Amino acid sequence: MAKMSSSAEIHSVILNLNKNLSNNVGSNFRQIVNQQLEIKPNTLVALYSGNIVRKPIVIEENVLLDLELTSMFPTLDQENIPPVAATNVDDIVLLQPQAVSINVPKGYYSKLSFGRTLCELANDVLDEALYQEIDTTIVPESGGITMEMFYPYRLYFEAKDDNLYLGLRRIKVNDDDADNNLYDNNRVAIVDLDDGLDNTSNITLAKNDQQLIFQASSRSTNYDCYALGNQPILPMCYSHLNDPEVSPIDVGYSMMNINIDPVAASNELLEFCYTFNNTYFCSQWAATGAGGPPTTSKLVDVNEKPDVVSGLLGAYVQVDVQAGNINSQFLTLYCNSLLFDIDDDTFDGTAANINNVMNADMRSLTTIDLSTWDFTDKLGGLWCEVYAVDEPNNEVPSNTAQPNKITEDVYRYFFRWYIRTPYSNVNELTLVFDSKNIGLSIPNQVVDSAYLFRCLRNDNVPLKDCDGGLCPQFYFKNCLTDIKVSNPVINSNICYDSEDSQWKYLVGIRSYNFQPTTDEDAQGIPAIGDNTKNTASLQNVLGVGDNRNNSDLTTGLVNEQTLFNPQKFPSNKAMAGLTKLNSDKQRYNIELNLPVKAFNTTEQTTNDIGQSRTILYNTNSSVESQEENVTVGLINKELQPNNLKYLSLNNKDPIKINTLDVQIRRAKTNELAEEITDASLELVFYSEGNPHGKPPSGPY
């Protein structure tokens, strides 16, 4: 206990907010004591304990927030490929806004209401014309209409099992046509583009708004019955189809339904290839007037050494039919033996580099006996999934023009094959091959070239624009109605509106950040009101600093951006966006109508030198840890000083107090903290017959 003289007196005064008293609120209330409290001369006062109640998140001023899109597809490396630079790539790159700017209004929020408010504001902007239905000058089909660009991302808030996510995520983009019909952007389009290639040959197509079914129209002996899909598998996906919480929109995949129904009494060896390639490489043999069937290669490590269509990835189905009955059926997965050597130089447009890839040997990966699945008379399904895996980045920037290199993701692609048995639940997929298990990866340049749609030129089809990526292609050999393919789908960055015959390019965001800004005209959006200078609270809540500092490569100091990759949702939410909303770090001054002296500096103006105030106590950050459920609307802040800080009342004479007035103000601005809804304080008054009014010594 503290050492006190025999004449010392200590009084405790407890002040509680009385909302029934006129005009009393949590941050400004009066307690009537009717002169019952008499303060002796040379009295000291201290806050002993207390409690304040407020909303979890306080944004005290209107603030502008930029979602800065720091890295996009096509990348600088892709733009600088010589034949790309001379094509449509500028029409894609220059039309892409580099930020999403929103006005965050001042207010008092729960974490749930804050997250939803932010999403509503951002998504209202993302629904505007600047980000949707962006007109380009690119005309994919000869005599067709121009391609449109869309931003397939929305700011998304999720609260599940006490876990939180706030960040961009990819969405499925559907568009209304004039008849208010929605097109399905997952359907594989089989359309002849203005690329100088024959996209179909000897194929019978049956398609409408709901169905796409095709088969060979003749029994070709050399795979000259084919259909080339135009859409590539979506790059930079980190999720898997068999992840229980993943939506197909988060996975880079393509699939088809296949039905094997032999013609009665026939004796045939039916062969079918489901490959992934693109029109850039297929220009070797599919150029209009080239007059040749697809390039093939023998699988020399398979007993029968069958011919398969040359591509980048492939699945070969072989069915032996005797007297109209299936004798055997096998699936062989394969890939191009040069697939792993493809780089930017391969896309330089020279016929020699294209020929090297297309004439390379095909490498078998595994063979599966399909009798276990038995696709006869039933729909079976084949899925190909391409996924990204991050690796450590050991690259050092070579110059100051590329300061972000050191913090960019370094990733490799792998691929999986799945089969769906017709006898199981339709959602049950059986994983039959994963290239990661044997260390086979796909170069980034192959998959990421999906964003060079209509931007690749080569010597085989001069002055024509081809496509990159991994597009599904279908080849029939010695088939008629025996093998049918139906309703192939793909998750792609390119989709086709069959109602309007219009192509849609879905923009790819590689990284973004949250940037509270003081720019009152950021991205041309005027600020709300005139209080947009203080971004501290929003920065604290989001947990971000000033992301606009560049690396200083001359000193070796790196102060880089907090970058998020929206494609990593939901597999790695911490790298895709925010997984925590922090404290706004708001501190409060508690003032009373007592003759104490304190001095407080503020940040209202540049030359603000502070003010003398009757401040009794300055709180710590209002919410030092926010582990509460996101739906909690009010939080309590306990005021328990570690040591009593006594202030002198400087009273030589006794004071009789009629009322005690309490004001709780934000420390940085001296503004009343209107967010506080309730308050309770306990004060300690100490006095003794000592003219110097010294506080008791030792802990109390």
TIROVO-889609 format. One record per residue (C-alpha): x, y, z; residue number from 1. Coordinates in steps of 0.2 Angstrom, whole numbers, plus 5000, padded with zeros to 4 digits. Example, Ala and Ser with C-alpha at 12.3 -4.5 7.8 and 13.67 -1.06 7.14 Angstrom:
residues 2
   c1   c2   c3 resi
 5062 4978 5039    1
 5068 4995 5036    2
//
This chain:
residues 700
   c1   c2   c3 resi
 5000 5000 5000    1
 5005 5018 4997    2
 5012 5027 5012    3
 5001 5041 5018    4
 5001 5053 5032    5
 4988 5052 5045    6
 4979 5068 5038    7
 4978 5061 5020    8
 4961 5058 5012    9
 4957 5048 4997   10
 4940 5050 4988   11
 4933 5039 4974   12
 4921 5046 4962   13
 4912 5035 4949   14
 4904 5043 4934   15
 4892 5033 4923   16
 4884 5039 4908   17
 4865 5043 4911   18
 4857 5043 4894   19
 4841 5050 4902   20
 4849 5066 4905   21
 4846 5078 4891   22
 4860 5078 4877   23
 4870 5065 4886   24
 4880 5054 4874   25
 4895 5042 4877   26
 4908 5055 4872   27
 4900 5070 4881   28
 4890 5069 4896   29
 4887 5078 4913   30
 4885 5071 4930   31
 4876 5081 4943   32
 4883 5080 4960   33
 4874 5095 4968   34
 4889 5101 4978   35
 4890 5085 4987   36
 4908 5083 4981   37
 4920 5095 4990   38
 4938 5096 4985   39
 4951 5101 4998   40
 4966 5112 4994   41
 4981 5105 4985   42
 4971 5090 4979   43
 4978 5078 4966   44
 4967 5068 4954   45
 4969 5052 4944   46
 4959 5040 4933   47
 4958 5024 4943   48
 4948 5013 4931   49
 4935 5014 4917   50
 4927 5007 4902   51
 4922 5014 4885   52
 4911 5006 4872   53
 4912 5009 4854   54
 4910 5001 4836   55
 4925 4990 4831   56
 4930 5000 4817   57
 4931 5019 4816   58
 4934 5029 4800   59
 4934 5047 4806   60
 4936 5055 4789   61
 4931 5052 4771   62
 4945 5043 4763   63
 4949 5038 4745   64
 4955 5020 4743   65
 4964 5014 4727   66
 4964 4996 4723   67
 4980 4997 4713   68
 4982 4984 4699   69
 5001 4983 4700   70
 5003 4969 4687   71
 4992 4964 4673   72
 4992 4952 4658   73
 4999 4953 4645   74
 5016 4956 4654   75
 5030 4967 4648   76
 5040 4951 4643   77
 5025 4946 4632   78
 5023 4963 4625   79
 5041 4964 4620   80
 5041 4948 4609   81
 5045 4955 4592   82
 5030 4949 4582   83
 5018 4953 4596   84
 5023 4971 4598   85
 5017 4974 4580   86
 4999 4967 4583   87
 4984 4970 4594   88
 4993 4969 4610   89
 4992 4988 4613   90
 4974 4988 4610   91
 4972 4976 4625   92
 4985 4984 4636   93
 4981 5003 4634   94
 4963 5000 4637   95
 4965 4993 4654   96
 4963 5004 4669   97
 4977 5003 4682   98
 4967 5006 4698   99
 4949 5005 4705  100
 4946 5020 4715  101
 4932 5021 4728  102
 4926 5034 4741  103
 4926 5026 4759  104
 4914 5037 4769  105
 4917 5041 4787  106
 4908 5030 4799  107
 4907 5018 4813  108
 4907 5000 4808  109
 4907 4982 4813  110
 4919 4971 4804  111
 4905 4964 4794  112
 4897 4980 4789  113
 4914 4987 4785  114
 4919 4973 4774  115
 4902 4973 4765  116
 4902 4992 4763  117
 4919 4991 4755  118
 4914 4978 4743  119
 4898 4987 4738  120
 4907 5003 4734  121
 4921 4994 4725  122
 4909 4983 4715  123
 4898 4997 4710  124
 4914 5005 4702  125
 4919 4988 4694  126
 4901 4987 4686  127
 4904 5004 4677  128
 4908 5005 4659  129
 4927 5008 4662  130
 4928 4990 4668  131
 4915 4981 4658  132
 4911 4980 4640  133
 4926 4989 4635  134
 4926 4991 4616  135
 4942 4986 4607  136
 4946 4987 4588  137
 4950 4968 4587  138
 4939 4958 4576  139
 4942 4940 4579  140
 4930 4934 4565  141
 4931 4939 4547  142
 4917 4952 4544  143
 4912 4950 4562  144
 4910 4962 4576  145
 4924 4969 4588  146
 4929 4960 4604  147
 4925 4967 4621  148
 4935 4967 4637  149
 4929 4963 4654  150
 4936 4964 4672  151
 4930 4947 4679  152
 4934 4952 4697  153
 4924 4958 4712  154
 4930 4963 4729  155
 4924 4949 4740  156
 4921 4948 4759  157
 4920 4931 4767  158
 4918 4927 4785  159
 4918 4908 4789  160
 4922 4898 4805  161
 4930 4914 4813  162
 4941 4916 4797  163
 4940 4932 4787  164
 4944 4936 4769  165
 4943 4953 4760  166
 4950 4955 4743  167
 4948 4953 4725  168
 4942 4936 4718  169
 4938 4930 4700  170
 4919 4928 4696  171
 4910 4921 4682  172
 4905 4934 4669  173
 4888 4932 4661  174
 4881 4945 4649  175
 4863 4949 4644  176
 4860 4950 4626  177
 4845 4959 4618  178
 4833 4945 4622  179
 4839 4945 4640  180
 4847 4927 4638  181
 4863 4923 4647  182
 4877 4915 4637  183
 4887 4902 4646  184
 4905 4908 4646  185
 4912 4891 4650  186
 4906 4883 4634  187
 4920 4878 4621  188
 4917 4888 4605  189
 4921 4880 4589  190
 4921 4895 4577  191
 4931 4899 4562  192
 4942 4914 4566  193
 4951 4926 4554  194
 4967 4917 4558  195
 4971 4909 4541  196
 4967 4892 4548  197
 4954 4879 4544  198
 4947 4877 4562  199
 4936 4862 4557  200
 4937 4848 4544  201
 4925 4833 4541  202
 4915 4836 4557  203
 4896 4835 4560  204
 4892 4849 4572  205
 4875 4849 4581  206
 4874 4865 4592  207
 4862 4877 4599  208
 4861 4888 4614  209
 4860 4873 4625  210
 4870 4859 4617  211
 4886 4856 4607  212
 4888 4839 4600  213
 4900 4834 4587  214
 4907 4818 4578  215
 4916 4813 4562  216
 4907 4814 4546  217
 4918 4801 4538  218
 4930 4787 4542  219
 4946 4796 4540  220
 4962 4786 4541  221
 4973 4801 4546  222
 4964 4811 4559  223
 4958 4823 4546  224
 4941 4825 4555  225
 4944 4838 4568  226
 4938 4853 4578  227
 4949 4866 4585  228
 4943 4875 4601  229
 4947 4894 4602  230
 4948 4896 4620  231
 4964 4893 4631  232
 4964 4886 4649  233
 4964 4900 4662  234
 4982 4904 4668  235
 4988 4906 4685  236
 4976 4895 4694  237
 4981 4887 4711  238
 4966 4877 4715  239
 4961 4859 4711  240
 4945 4852 4705  241
 4944 4840 4719  242
 4946 4853 4732  243
 4930 4853 4742  244
 4928 4872 4744  245
 4933 4877 4727  246
 4922 4883 4713  247
 4926 4878 4695  248
 4929 4897 4691  249
 4944 4895 4702  250
 4952 4881 4693  251
 4961 4881 4676  252
 4953 4866 4667  253
 4944 4859 4652  254
 4933 4844 4651  255
 4922 4835 4638  256
 4909 4821 4639  257
 4913 4806 4627  258
 4901 4792 4622  259
 4907 4776 4613  260
 4893 4768 4604  261
 4900 4756 4590  262
 4891 4754 4574  263
 4882 4737 4574  264
 4892 4722 4566  265
 4907 4733 4563  266
 4925 4728 4565  267
 4935 4744 4568  268
 4950 4751 4578  269
 4942 4768 4584  270
 4955 4781 4588  271
 4952 4798 4596  272
 4964 4812 4602  273
 4959 4825 4614  274
 4974 4837 4614  275
 4978 4854 4620  276
 4987 4866 4608  277
 4984 4883 4600  278
 4983 4890 4582  279
 5000 4897 4583  280
 5008 4880 4583  281
 4994 4872 4572  282
 4998 4885 4559  283
 5011 4872 4553  284
 4998 4861 4546  285
 4981 4869 4547  286
 4984 4885 4537  287
 4971 4886 4524  288
 4976 4878 4508  289
 4990 4869 4516  290
 4981 4853 4511  291
 4988 4841 4524  292
 4980 4832 4539  293
 4986 4835 4557  294
 5005 4832 4561  295
 5006 4815 4570  296
 5019 4806 4580  297
 5021 4788 4585  298
 5021 4784 4604  299
 5036 4772 4603  300
 5035 4768 4621  301
 5018 4760 4619  302
 5017 4742 4613  303
 5006 4746 4598  304
 5016 4762 4594  305
 5000 4771 4589  306
 5000 4787 4579  307
 4994 4802 4589  308
 4991 4820 4585  309
 5005 4831 4589  310
 5001 4844 4602  311
 5007 4851 4618  312
 4997 4839 4629  313
 4985 4825 4624  314
 4974 4810 4628  315
 4973 4796 4616  316
 4958 4784 4616  317
 4959 4768 4607  318
 4944 4756 4606  319
 4945 4739 4597  320
 4928 4734 4590  321
 4924 4716 4585  322
 4907 4712 4577  323
 4900 4728 4585  324
 4906 4724 4602  325
 4920 4732 4612  326
 4934 4720 4613  327
 4946 4733 4623  328
 4947 4751 4626  329
 4962 4761 4633  330
 4967 4779 4637  331
 4985 4784 4635  332
 4990 4801 4641  333
 5005 4810 4632  334
 5014 4826 4630  335
 5026 4835 4618  336
 5044 4830 4622  337
 5049 4848 4619  338
 5035 4856 4629  339
 5047 4860 4643  340
 5059 4869 4632  341
 5047 4882 4625  342
 5051 4900 4630  343
 5048 4917 4623  344
 5060 4914 4609  345
 5048 4900 4603  346
 5035 4913 4600  347
 5046 4924 4588  348
 5035 4919 4573  349
 5048 4909 4564  350
 5042 4893 4555  351
 5058 4884 4561  352
 5053 4886 4579  353
 5035 4881 4576  354
 5041 4866 4566  355
 5053 4860 4580  356
 5039 4859 4592  357
 5026 4851 4581  358
 5038 4838 4574  359
 5045 4833 4591  360
 5042 4816 4598  361
 5026 4813 4609  362
 5030 4806 4626  363
 5018 4794 4634  364
 5014 4797 4652  365
 5002 4783 4657  366
 4990 4770 4650  367
 4973 4766 4658  368
 4962 4752 4654  369
 4945 4760 4651  370
 4935 4744 4654  371
 4935 4749 4672  372
 4925 4765 4668  373
 4916 4757 4652  374
 4911 4773 4642  375
 4900 4761 4631  376
 4882 4768 4629  377
 4885 4780 4643  378
 4893 4797 4645  379
 4910 4797 4653  380
 4920 4812 4656  381
 4939 4817 4654  382
 4946 4832 4663  383
 4962 4841 4660  384
 4968 4853 4674  385
 4982 4865 4674  386
 4988 4873 4690  387
 5002 4884 4696  388
 5014 4881 4711  389
 5024 4895 4718  390
 5043 4894 4720  391
 5056 4905 4729  392
 5061 4920 4720  393
 5080 4922 4719  394
 5080 4934 4704  395
 5088 4951 4707  396
 5082 4966 4697  397
 5093 4970 4683  398
 5088 4989 4683  399
 5077 5001 4691  400
 5064 5000 4677  401
 5059 4983 4685  402
 5058 4987 4704  403
 5044 4975 4707  404
 5053 4959 4700  405
 5060 4954 4717  406
 5042 4953 4725  407
 5033 4946 4710  408
 5027 4928 4711  409
 5038 4915 4703  410
 5028 4900 4698  411
 5028 4884 4688  412
 5013 4875 4680  413
 5009 4857 4682  414
 4994 4847 4675  415
 4982 4833 4680  416
 4970 4822 4671  417
 4954 4816 4679  418
 4941 4803 4674  419
 4923 4803 4679  420
 4915 4785 4679  421
 4897 4785 4673  422
 4892 4773 4687  423
 4897 4785 4701  424
 4891 4801 4708  425
 4892 4814 4694  426
 4903 4825 4705  427
 4915 4811 4709  428
 4932 4813 4699  429
 4945 4800 4699  430
 4963 4808 4698  431
 4973 4797 4686  432
 4988 4807 4683  433
 4998 4822 4691  434
 5013 4828 4682  435
 5020 4835 4698  436
 5023 4818 4705  437
 5036 4815 4691  438
 5042 4833 4691  439
 5035 4837 4674  440
 5031 4856 4673  441
 5025 4867 4659  442
 5034 4883 4655  443
 5025 4899 4660  444
 5026 4905 4643  445
 5015 4891 4636  446
 5000 4894 4648  447
 5002 4913 4650  448
 5001 4915 4631  449
 4983 4913 4633  450
 4982 4932 4636  451
 4989 4934 4619  452
 4973 4930 4610  453
 4973 4937 4592  454
 4991 4944 4596  455
 5003 4931 4589  456
 5009 4931 4571  457
 5020 4919 4562  458
 5028 4915 4545  459
 5015 4901 4541  460
 5000 4913 4540  461
 5008 4930 4537  462
 4998 4945 4542  463
 4985 4934 4552  464
 4983 4934 4571  465
 4984 4918 4580  466
 4981 4913 4598  467
 4992 4905 4612  468
 4989 4895 4627  469
 4982 4877 4629  470
 4966 4876 4619  471
 4956 4860 4618  472
 4956 4851 4601  473
 4947 4836 4595  474
 4953 4823 4582  475
 4944 4808 4576  476
 4952 4793 4566  477
 4942 4779 4558  478
 4926 4785 4568  479
 4909 4789 4561  480
 4895 4789 4574  481
 4905 4777 4585  482
 4912 4791 4596  483
 4903 4807 4600  484
 4909 4822 4610  485
 4896 4833 4619  486
 4896 4849 4628  487
 4915 4852 4631  488
 4918 4866 4643  489
 4932 4876 4649  490
 4937 4889 4662  491
 4946 4902 4651  492
 4950 4920 4649  493
 4941 4920 4632  494
 4923 4917 4630  495
 4911 4918 4616  496
 4893 4925 4616  497
 4885 4914 4603  498
 4869 4925 4603  499
 4878 4940 4597  500
 4893 4931 4589  501
 4904 4942 4600  502
 4921 4937 4608  503
 4924 4943 4626  504
 4942 4945 4633  505
 4943 4943 4652  506
 4957 4954 4659  507
 4970 4945 4670  508
 4976 4953 4686  509
 4993 4946 4692  510
 4994 4957 4708  511
 4985 4972 4716  512
 4986 4981 4733  513
 4976 4992 4744  514
 4982 5010 4744  515
 4973 5024 4755  516
 4977 5040 4746  517
 4976 5059 4749  518
 4974 5062 4731  519
 4957 5071 4730  520
 4955 5068 4711  521
 4962 5050 4711  522
 4958 5041 4695  523
 4946 5056 4691  524
 4935 5053 4706  525
 4931 5068 4716  526
 4933 5067 4735  527
 4918 5067 4747  528
 4918 5083 4756  529
 4934 5092 4760  530
 4941 5080 4774  531
 4952 5068 4764  532
 4969 5071 4771  533
 4970 5058 4785  534
 4972 5040 4779  535
 4979 5034 4795  536
 4964 5025 4802  537
 4960 5016 4785  538
 4978 5011 4784  539
 4978 5004 4801  540
 4962 4994 4798  541
 4968 4987 4782  542
 4986 4984 4789  543
 4994 4993 4774  544
 5007 5007 4773  545
 5011 5019 4759  546
 5013 5006 4745  547
 5020 5019 4732  548
 5039 5019 4738  549
 5050 5011 4725  550
 5065 5000 4728  551
 5082 5009 4730  552
 5093 4998 4720  553
 5108 5009 4723  554
 5109 5007 4741  555
 5102 4989 4742  556
 5087 4995 4752  557
 5070 4988 4746  558
 5054 4996 4752  559
 5042 4986 4742  560
 5023 4985 4739  561
 5011 4973 4748  562
 5005 4963 4733  563
 4991 4951 4733  564
 4987 4939 4719  565
 4968 4937 4717  566
 4970 4920 4708  567
 4976 4912 4724  568
 4959 4913 4732  569
 4954 4901 4739  570
 4969 4890 4740  571
 4980 4903 4749  572
 4969 4917 4755  573
 4983 4926 4765  574
 4992 4929 4748  575
 4976 4933 4739  576
 4969 4947 4750  577
 4967 4952 4768  578
 4963 4939 4781  579
 4962 4951 4796  580
 4955 4968 4799  581
 4965 4977 4812  582
 4963 4990 4825  583
 4961 5008 4819  584
 4973 5012 4833  585
 4962 5026 4839  586
 4968 5034 4855  587
 4957 5045 4866  588
 4959 5060 4878  589
 4947 5060 4893  590
 4944 5078 4898  591
 4935 5084 4914  592
 4929 5101 4919  593
 4943 5102 4933  594
 4957 5114 4934  595
 4971 5102 4928  596
 4983 5106 4915  597
 4989 5096 4900  598
 4995 5100 4883  599
 4990 5090 4867  600
 4997 5092 4849  601
 4985 5088 4834  602
 4987 5085 4816  603
 4973 5096 4810  604
 4984 5108 4801  605
 5002 5109 4795  606
 5007 5122 4808  607
 4996 5116 4822  608
 5007 5118 4838  609
 4994 5111 4850  610
 4983 5117 4864  611
 4982 5117 4883  612
 4968 5105 4888  613
 4960 5099 4904  614
 4965 5081 4899  615
 4965 5068 4913  616
 4970 5053 4904  617
 4976 5047 4887  618
 4970 5030 4882  619
 4980 5016 4873  620
 4974 5011 4856  621
 4956 5008 4857  622
 4956 4991 4850  623
 4973 4983 4852  624
 4967 4966 4846  625
 4952 4962 4836  626
 4948 4943 4839  627
 4930 4946 4841  628
 4917 4938 4829  629
 4914 4949 4813  630
 4896 4951 4818  631
 4900 4960 4834  632
 4893 4977 4834  633
 4901 4985 4850  634
 4917 4982 4859  635
 4923 4986 4876  636
 4939 4995 4880  637
 4944 4993 4898  638
 4954 5007 4906  639
 4966 5000 4919  640
 4981 5011 4921  641
 4997 5002 4927  642
 5002 5016 4938  643
 4991 5030 4944  644
 4996 5047 4936  645
 4991 5060 4948  646
 4988 5078 4941  647
 4987 5093 4952  648
 4971 5103 4953  649
 4981 5118 4958  650
 4968 5124 4970  651
 4974 5134 4985  652
 4956 5135 4991  653
 4942 5121 4993  654
 4931 5118 4978  655
 4913 5113 4979  656
 4908 5104 4963  657
 4890 5106 4956  658
 4893 5095 4940  659
 4906 5085 4933  660
 4907 5086 4914  661
 4916 5072 4904  662
 4922 5074 4886  663
 4931 5060 4877  664
 4940 5066 4862  665
 4950 5059 4848  666
 4968 5062 4853  667
 4975 5067 4836  668
 4961 5079 4831  669
 4953 5085 4847  670
 4936 5080 4839  671
 4922 5073 4850  672
 4923 5054 4848  673
 4905 5052 4843  674
 4908 5033 4840  675
 4908 5030 4859  676
 4891 5024 4864  677
 4894 5022 4883  678
 4907 5026 4896  679
 4910 5023 4914  680
 4925 5031 4924  681
 4931 5030 4942  682
 4942 5044 4948  683
 4953 5045 4963  684
 4955 5062 4973  685
 4970 5063 4985  686
 4973 5076 4997  687
 4982 5079 5014  688
 4987 5092 5025  689
 5003 5095 5014  690
 5004 5112 5006  691
 5014 5104 4992  692
 5000 5091 4988  693
 5012 5077 4985  694
 5004 5060 4980  695
 5007 5045 4991  696
 5023 5036 4988  697
 5024 5018 4982  698
 5011 5008 4972  699
 4993 5010 4975  700
//
